[in-house]
Amino acid sequence: MVFDPSGGLFVTETEARRVSRIEILADGSLGELEVVASGIDDAEGLALSDDGVLYVSGATAVYQVADGMAIPFVGGFADPEGLAIDADGDLYVADDAQSGIRITKVTVLPDGTAGTVTEVVIVPGESAADIDFGSTGELFVANSRDAVWVVEFADDGSARPRALATLYGQRALAFDQSGTLYVAGGDAGSVWLIEPDLPPIVVASGLDQVEGLALGAEGSLYISNVGTNEILQIDIAPIDASRAVANPSTTLPDVAGAVRGDDGRVRLQFGAVDENPAGPYLDFLYEFCEPVCFRDAVFVHPDDPTADPDMANQRFHVRHGFVNNSVEPLGEGFDVVMYLTRWSGPDLADGVFELGRTYRFTSDYVLRGSSDQCGPTYRIQTELQTCEWFVHDFPDGIPQGRYDLWAVWQAPCSAWLELAFTDRCDDPSEVISLFSSGVNSPFGWD
């Protein structure tokens, strides 16, 4: 969705194959709907240039909308979705690529036609549902699977993506006039406010398949709620961040200063996977998702990944795996060390999980089972592997709050050499840590 200078809201209606404009009345409510272009297969992304040209992405091409028609502008894409205009008036397109999300720049010539088409960068992920430029020139990418990325541009024109926040199923993003970023999770049914150095804050929830966001001039947030076939308008309440500490995001915490949360040794209590204790758990394997799962370094609840008040202080455990197809268990030096930082929630009288303090946990026991989704190399596995899961067990649960989690795989250098995570081992027995899943994790129980 995108606003025009007069306050009209442009929206795509994918199933109807059209782009429409909705008049926004003086009180912020929605007025009449007018179809401005039709016959566009898979109409998805929108962008409006400063000179008033409206672009829409379709099945394999991008179109300009003029005089009630969709005019082909540039084609040859696999599945274009998000569109954005940079400060020079050139168009950026987010397209599916086999290896990730391809960001392509299309130069707009003075006569309004397409000039050179250049691949800018590949961003990790499966589908870029939305993109937009921030106030300082970075390109923000809503990966519809598990992350919001920022593409930073160097003076030489090169581009580098970095993860900004790990959420769940983001489908849309938008900036308000002050530059604050809002992100909508289509599957999650929530909208988050993203502020530097603070955890993501839920500003709307209980929605049904959010596919678009836009901020009105009066400060209201407009939401395309596809599940109910509605455009919703909500007022954003002031955010009270007083209970949140600075969020370390994807930076590994101060390991040396971490509080040891256990006695610092792996208790090799070996058992079959079905011997895991009953109760909720987070799991690196995304197919284990009842009632919560640990998916691609993201804590996820199937219905609402942002909160579940019934989960606090129940028995709780986390598993991370190594492939081991040998009949012998993994030997000395293997473990998965977990770091937890609680960055919002009530202050606790007993001092457990103090706000902003990082706690270090080694594994409690090891389980063995079969899976095609095991360990740091799970993305390239095509058949069942014997997996050894290193389990962190919290019999008394963990307190209310929202957390960051870091999982650090530890193994002898020879193991990382075999997995091609390193190309040199001066001492094959030396234990080396692989920092694999530092995330800004949107899980917790507020």
N, C-alpha and C positions, 0 to 999 in steps of 0.2 A: 504494500500500500504506500501511496505517496500523496502529499498535499500539493496543490498548485498555489500560486501566489494569492489568489482570491479566496482561498480557504476551502476549495472543493477537494474531495478525497477520491483519488483514483484507486480502484480495486480490480483485481483479476477474478474472473469466475471460470475456473478451469473446466468444469463439466459443461458449462454453457458455451465455452469456447469464445469468450468475449471479455472486453474491458469496459468498465462502467465508471461513471463519476457520480458521487453522492454530494449533494449540497449540504453544507454544515450551517445550521441556523445560528442566530445570534446567541442563543442560550447554550450552544454546544451540542444540541440534539441533532439527529439526522433528518435531512429533508428528502426531497425527491431523488430518485435514481434515474440516470440517463445513460443509455448504452452509447459508447463513443467509437467502438470498433468490435467487429464480430468475425467469426470464421477462423479463429486462431487455435489450432490444435495445441493442447497442453499449455495454455497460457499460464505463466507463473510469475516471473519477476517483473518489476517496474522500476524505471528511473526517469527523472524529469530534469532536463538540462536547464541552465540559467536562461537560455533564450526560448524556453517553452516547448522544446521538442520532447515528446513522450515516447519512451522506448518500452517494449514488452518482449519477453522471451517466450518462444514457442517450442515446438517439438525438437527441431534441429536448427533453428534460426532465431535471429532477433529482428523485430519489426519496428518501424516508426509509425505512430498513429497520427493521422492527419485526415481531415475532411471525412470523418466517419469510416475510414478504411485503415487496414493494417498493411503497410507498404514494406516489402522485404528490404532489410538494410544490410545484413551480413549473415551468411549461413555457414554450413560445414561443421556444426557442433554435434556432439554426441547426445547431450541432454542438458541444455543450458537452463539455469534457474536464476540465481541472483545476478542483479545488474547494479552498477554504480557509475557515477560520473565524477571524474577528478577535477582539480582546480583549473585545468586547461580545457575542459569541456570534452575530453576523450572518454570513451565508454570502456568499462571493464566488465567482463563476463565470467561468471563461475560456471564451469562445465565439468561433467563427470569425466574422469580419466581412469584408465586401468590401474594406475599406481596411486591414485589420490584424486584431489580436486584441482583441476587445471584453471588457473586464473589467466585470462587472455585480455590483452589491451587492443582495442580497435580505435585507431586514430580517426577523428571526425574532421573531414576537410571543410574548408570555408563554405563550399556549396552545400554542405549537409550530408554528403555521401561518405561512404566508408573508405578509408585509406588503408594503411598498412595494418596487418593483423599479426600480433606478436605474443607468443607465450611468455608470461612474466615469471610464474613460479608454480610449482606443484605443492599444494598444502595437504598434509595428511588427512585422511578421512574418506568417506564414501560418497557424500553428496553435500554440496554447498547450497543450502536452501536460501540463503540471503547474504548479501555483502553490502558494506557501506563504508564511506570514508569518514574518519574522525577529523576533528578540527585542526590537528597538526599534520595531516597528510597520510597517516597510516590507514591501511585497508583492513577492516574487520570482517571476518568470515565466520558465519554460523554453520559449522559442520553439523548436519542433521543427526549425527550419531552421538557424539560424546564430548564435543569441545567447541569453544570459541577461540579462534586464532586471530592473531594480529600479524599482518604482513608489513614489515618495515622496509623502507626504500633508502638505499645508500646514495651518496652523491654521484657515484659512477653508474647509477641506474639499476644496479643489482637489487634483488629483493630477498628478504629472509623472513620466513614465518616463525612465530613462537606462540606457544599456548598461553592464552590469557586466563581462561577459567574452564574447568571441567564440569559440565552440567549434564543434562539428559535430553536428548532428542530435540535440540534447538532447531526451530524452523524460521525464526524471524528475529531481526534486531532493528533498533531505531535509537536515534539520539534526540534529546531535548535541546532547547536553545542554549542551555548552559554547558552542553557537551556530555551530559550524563548518559551512559549507555543502558538501554533496556534490552533484555533478551527473552524471547518466548520459547518454551519447550512444548512442541506440539503434542508429543505423547505424554509428557508430564502434566499438561494442563495448567502450567504455572508461568508467570512472568517474573523475572528477576531483575533487580537493579544491580549494576556492577560499578563499584567505586574502587579506585586505587587503594591498595593496602587495607581493604576491608573484605569480609566474606560476602558472597552473593546474598542479597536480601530479597525475600519473596514479597512482591507487591500485589500480586493477584494469584489466586489458585482456584481449583475446582472448575477449570475451564475444560473445553472439549475440543481437542485437535486445533490448537492455535496455528494459523498459517501466515498471519501478517500482523505487523505493528506499525503504528504511526503516532507521532506526538503532535497535537494540535497547537495552534498559536496561543490558545488560552491555557495550555498546560495539561489538558486532558489527554489520556492515553486511549487510543482507538485500537480495538482488537478484532481481528478476523477470526471468529469462532466457528470454524467450518463444521464441527460436529452438530451444531444447532442451526447452521446456515444463517448466522447473524453477524452484524457488526456491533460490537459492544463499546460503550464509552464509559470510562471510569475516571474518577479524580484520584490523583496520587497523593496520599497522605504524607506529611513530613516523616522522614525516617529517623528513628531514634537508634543511633549506633552506640549508645553509651555502654551497652553490655557486650560489645564486641571488641576484642583486642586486635592489634595489627595482625593481618593474615600473611604468613610467609609464602603462601601460594605454592608455586612449583619449585621453589628453592629448597634444597636439602637443609634441614634444621641444623642447629649447632650440636652436632653429634657429641662432641666432647662435654658439652654442658647438659646433656640429656639426663633425666632422672631415671635410674634403673628401676623398671617396673616389676622385675622378677629377680631371681637369684643368678641370672646370667649364664645359664647352661641349658643345653638341649637335653630333655629327658626322653631318651629313645624308647618310649613305650610304643612298640610297633603293633599295628593291627590292621584289619581290613577296613575298607572305606565305610562299610555299613556299621562300624563300631563308633562312628562319630556320635557325640552326645546329642540328645534331642534338643530342639529349640532353634531359635533364629540363628542364621549364620551369614557371613559374607564370604564369597568364594571367587577366586580368580576365574573360575569356569562359568561362563555366562548362562549355560543351560541349567545350572543349579540355582533356582530362583524362587524358592519357597521358604519363607516369605520375602527374603531379602537376598540379593546376590552382589558379588563383587565382580563387576564386569569391566574389563579393560581399564583397570585402575580407577573405576568409578563405583561408589556405593549407590545402589539402585534399589528402590522399592517399586514393584511392578505397577501399583496404582498411583502412588504419589511419592517420588523420590525425595521430596523436600522435608517430609515430617511423618512420623508415626508415633504418637504419644504412648501407645501401648507397649512399645519396644523397650523403653528405658528400664534399666535395672533387671532385665531378664537375662538368663544364661545366654551367652553370646560367644561365638567363636569365628575365627578367620582362617582360611586355608590358602596356601600358596604351594605350587608344585614344581618338582624337577622330574624330567623324564629319566627313568632308570629301567631299561629292559633286561638288566641282569637279574639273576635269581638272588644275588647277594644284595643286601641293603646298601645304600650310600654310606660311605665311610666318614672318616674324620674330616672336619672342615666344612661340611655342608650345613647350611641353616638358612632360614629366611628371618631376618631381623626386622621388626616392625616398630615404627615410630608413630606415636599419636600425639597431636596437639589439639586441645579443646580451645576454640577461639570465641565461643559465645555460650551463654547459659548462666545459671545462677552460681554465685560464689558458694563454695561448699565448706562447712564448718570443720570437717576433718582433714581438709587440705588435699584430698585426693583429686587428681586431674585438675590442678589449678589452672585458671585461665592463662593462656599464653605460654605455659610450660610444656616442654616436650618430654615424653616418656618413652623409654626404650624397652622393648620386649623381645626376648628370644623365644623360640618355639617351646611348646609344652610337650608335644608328642608327635609322632610321625605315623601316617596312615598310607596304605598301599591300595591301588585300584587301577582301573583301565579308563582311558579317556583319549580323545583326539584333540584335547585343548589343555595342554599341560605345560606349565613353566614359561620361562622367558621366550621360548621359540614357538609358542602355541600357534602363532599366525601362519606358520608354514607347514603345520602338521596336516597330513591328508589321510591318516589311518590311526587306528587305536595304538596307544602307547601305554606301557606300564608307568604309572605316575606315583611318585611318593609326595604326599602332601604334608608339609610342615604346618602344624596347627597351633594357633594361639587361642587358648581357652580362657574365657572370663566367666567363671561359675556364678559370680554375683552380678554379672552384667557390667555396663558402663553407664556413668551418670548422664543426666540430661545435658544437652548441648549440641554444638556442631563442631566437627573435627576435621583436621587435615590428617591424612595417612600417608606414610612413606613405607614402601616395602623394599628392602635391600637384600637381594640374593647374595649369599656368601658361599663360595666354593673354592677348592684348590685351583690354582692357575691352570693346571693341566686340563681341567674340565672346561674352563672358558676357552682354552685353545682349541679343544675338540669341537666346541660349538661355534667357533669362529668369532667370538666376542673379543678376542685378542689375538695378535699374531706373534707374540713373544712371551716366553716363560724362562726367566733366569733361574727360578726355583719352582719346579712343577708342583711342589707341595705347599707353596705359599698360598695362604687364604686371601682371596681378592674379593672385594665387594662390588656388585653390580647394582648401581642405583637405578632402579627400573621404573618405579611407579609413584614418583612424587606427584601428588595431585592436590588441587583445591577441591575437596570432596564435599558435594552437596548432600551430606547425609547427617542425620542426627535427630534428636528428639527435643524440640523446644516446647 
